[in-house]
Amino acid sequence: MIYTHRSVLNLCRVVHAKAAGAWGEFEVTHDITHITSANFLGEIGKKTKVLARISTVAGSKGSSDTVRDIRGWALKFFTDEGNWDIVGNDLPVFFIRDPVKFPSLNRSHQAHPQTHVPDSSMFWDFHNNNEEGVHALMQLFGNRGVPESLRNINGYGVHTFKFGRPADGTFKYVKIHFKPDAGNKTMKAEDAVRLAGEEPDYHVKDMFNAIEKGDFPTWTMCLQVMDPKEAETYRWNIFDATRIWPHKDYPLIPVGKLTLNKNPGNYFQDIEQAAFSPSTLVPGIGPSADIMLQARMFSYPDAARYRVGPNYQQLPCNKAKHVYSPYQRDGSMRLDGNYGADPDYVRSSFRKITKGPPDVTHDKWVGEVTSWSSEVTDEDFEQPRDLWTLFKKWGDDQVFIDNLSGHLKKALPQVQKQTISKLPNTAVIYLG
């Protein structure tokens, strides 16, 4: 019993611990073969098996579903060319753009090291001193902070990716969006608080029950697409995850439909052991030079090896349909397919790797633009100001102020004052 208990604990996630999960399929509805050569996107009507995991971030496994928190949006596509993972969120922007801050961000949103409970002073003190996150904070404390159900959330890749055609060396920068066909619906703060006490597993049960009775949730996958040369002169750094690409500049292009239609047969086997990483890619889809994305590509598989084991990709919930990965072999619990005598090193003369011609000029620009620091400038407040204008236009400014006030009032007075000085002046009236 002791051994079993410890084994289960080793599989627990530090963040994204509480989640709903389901199997499904993705069907291509629009032709984007001019953008990418990815096989699973190459034909209208083509269907691909998918595994989804939608989670809160900061809470522990036993926490409430209806807390105000960003939601993790993770999908695994089991394509004919290997697996493709999307590991994003339900908000279009993130709190930081410098990966060295990632551990500190997570700690500030989780339990205090002494009291072991979430701490508003710690939360706001971090963000007061890392102001590039104000855009994400406004999204979080606006109407989007608590979804009505997980069937009604937006899903975003958040980062900038590259969709391309390796054969001819062309590519486009893209942002990935999933829009719920039933509409993006959110929950009022008072209902969220009530359900946190009455039904802390509200979202997990809602997703399971909907699928069980055949009311399958669906989303439309869309892309924003930018030419590399446009990126060089665009007004904002396109690799900065704290900023969006306005739809008026780059409208959404529909790609296909995601349907979640099968509950896990065993939650631990299918969902808890699932491991997602933005480094899990297929030909025709690649990462951009976003340094946050680059760091996540390294850290997520590293966490999975520690949490699940070195051969976690051989488990059914993670295993690709067709696998050829000769650089990853041996190790504890190896199940099958160890590639015999195939070379296990790169640039082997026995197995050639081809690639398209480089754009040296653009590559030089990429190297220059990704050398930004995490220093905050006036430019970081342009999109938050635009969002505040929309809040006022939609009548959501009071909702934002009430939500923020309810959280901030629990912080120390000096932290409150510093926060107020950095947010819309209207907040001062309501915080006193």
C-alpha positions, 0 to 999 in steps of 0.5 A, spaced: 500 500 500 505 504 501 508 503 494 502 504 491 500 511 494 507 513 492 506 511 485 500 515 485 503 521 488 509 521 483 504 522 477 501 528 480 501 535 477 504 541 480 500 546 476 494 544 472 492 538 477 484 539 476 482 537 469 476 534 465 478 530 459 475 526 453 477 523 447 474 526 440 475 527 433 478 533 428 475 534 421 478 538 416 472 543 413 477 548 409 482 548 405 489 550 408 494 546 403 497 553 401 499 554 408 501 548 411 503 541 408 501 537 415 498 531 412 492 531 417 490 538 414 491 536 407 484 534 405 477 537 406 473 531 410 479 528 413 478 526 420 483 525 426 483 522 433 484 527 439 485 527 446 483 533 450 484 535 457 482 542 460 484 544 467 485 550 472 492 552 473 493 554 480 489 549 484 490 542 487 487 536 485 481 537 490 480 544 489 474 547 486 472 548 478 469 555 479 475 559 482 477 565 478 483 562 474 486 561 467 484 554 464 489 550 460 487 548 454 491 541 451 489 537 445 493 531 442 492 530 435 494 522 433 495 524 426 498 519 420 505 523 421 505 522 429 502 526 434 501 534 434 500 537 441 497 544 442 498 546 449 495 553 450 489 557 455 482 559 455 485 566 454 489 569 448 495 572 452 499 570 458 502 574 464 509 574 462 514 573 456 521 571 459 521 564 461 526 565 467 519 568 471 515 562 469 517 558 476 515 565 480 509 566 476 506 559 478 509 560 485 505 567 486 499 564 484 499 558 488 499 556 496 503 561 500 510 557 503 508 558 510 500 558 510 499 553 505 493 557 502 493 562 496 495 569 498 492 575 495 498 579 497 503 574 494 499 574 487 498 582 487 506 583 489 508 579 483 504 582 478 505 589 481 513 588 479 512 584 473 507 589 469 507 586 462 502 581 465 497 587 466 493 585 459 492 578 461 490 580 468 484 584 465 482 578 461 482 574 467 478 579 472 473 581 466 468 576 464 472 571 462 475 569 468 470 563 470 467 560 464 459 557 464 462 550 463 468 547 459 464 546 453 463 554 452 471 556 453 475 559 447 482 555 446 488 559 444 495 556 442 497 563 445 504 563 442 506 564 435 507 558 431 509 557 424 505 553 418 509 551 412 511 547 406 518 544 407 518 542 400 519 549 398 521 552 404 515 557 405 511 558 411 507 563 415 506 565 422 500 563 425 496 564 431 491 558 433 484 559 436 478 554 438 471 557 438 466 554 441 460 553 437 455 553 443 458 560 444 463 563 449 459 563 456 461 565 462 459 565 470 457 570 474 462 571 480 456 570 485 454 563 482 462 561 481 463 562 489 456 558 491 458 553 486 465 552 489 462 550 496 456 546 493 459 543 487 466 543 487 467 538 481 461 542 477 465 543 471 468 536 470 461 533 472 458 538 466 463 535 461 462 528 463 455 528 463 454 532 457 458 527 453 455 521 456 448 523 454 450 525 447 450 532 447 457 533 444 461 539 445 464 542 438 469 548 437 471 551 430 479 551 429 481 558 426 487 561 424 490 568 424 495 568 418 501 573 417 506 573 412 514 573 415 515 579 411 509 583 414 512 581 421 518 585 420 514 591 420 508 590 424 507 595 430 508 589 435 513 584 436 509 578 434 513 573 438 511 576 445 505 572 448 503 578 452 500 581 446 494 579 441 494 580 433 487 584 433 482 581 428 481 587 424 489 586 422 488 579 421 481 576 421 480 569 423 480 563 418 476 557 419 480 550 418 476 545 421 471 542 427 473 539 434 468 534 437 469 531 444 465 525 443 467 519 448 469 519 455 475 516 458 474 509 460 479 510 466 480 517 468 487 515 471 489 511 465 487 516 459 487 523 462 492 523 468 497 519 465 496 524 458 502 528 457 502 534 452 508 538 450 508 544 445 515 540 442 510 535 440 510 537 432 508 534 425 511 536 418 508 542 416 508 545 423 513 548 427 515 553 433 516 560 432 522 564 435 518 566 442 523 564 447 517 563 452 515 557 447 522 555 446 523 554 454 516 550 454 518 545 449 524 543 453 521 544 460 514 540 458 517 533 456 522 534 462 516 534 467 513 528 463 519 524 464 519 526 471 512 525 473 510 519 469 517 516 467 522 516 461 518 512 456 511 516 457 510 516 450 509 509 449 502 509 454 496 508 450 494 516 451 500 518 449 503 513 443 503 516 436 499 512 431 506 511 427 512 512 431 519 513 429 524 516 434 531 513 434 534 518 438 529 516 444 530 509 446 532 504 452 530 507 459 525 504 464 519 500 462 521 500 455 515 497 452 516 496 444 520 498 438 527 500 440 529 501 433 535 495 432 541 498 429 538 504 426 543 510 428 541 514 434 545 520 433 543 526 428 546 528 421 547 520 420 550 519 413 545 513 413 539 516 414 538 523 411 534 529 413 532 534 408 530 541 409 528 547 405 532 553 403 533 558 409 531 566 408 537 569 411 535 576 411 529 574 415 533 569 420 537 575 421 531 579 423 528 574 428 535 573 431 534 581 433 527 581 435 528 576 440 533 579 444 528 583 447 528 584 455 523 583 460 523 591 461 516 594 461 515 600 456 509 604 455 507 600 449 505 594 454 499 598 456 497 600 449 493 593 448 490 593 456 488 600 454 484 598 448 481 592 452 479 597 458 475 601 452 471 595 450 470 594 457 466 600 458 463 600 451 460 593 453 458 595 460 463 590 463 468 595 466 464 595 473 464 587 472 472 588 472 472 592 478 468 588 482 472 582 480 478 585 482 476 588 488 474 582 491 480 579 490 485 585 492 481 587 498 484 581 501 491 583 500 496 587 505 494 595 504 501 597 501 500 591 496 493 594 494 496 601 493 501 599 489 496 595 484 491 601 484 496 605 481 498 601 476 490 599 473 485 604 471 484 610 475 476 608 476 478 602 480 480 607 486 473 609 487 471 602 488 477 600 492 477 606 497 
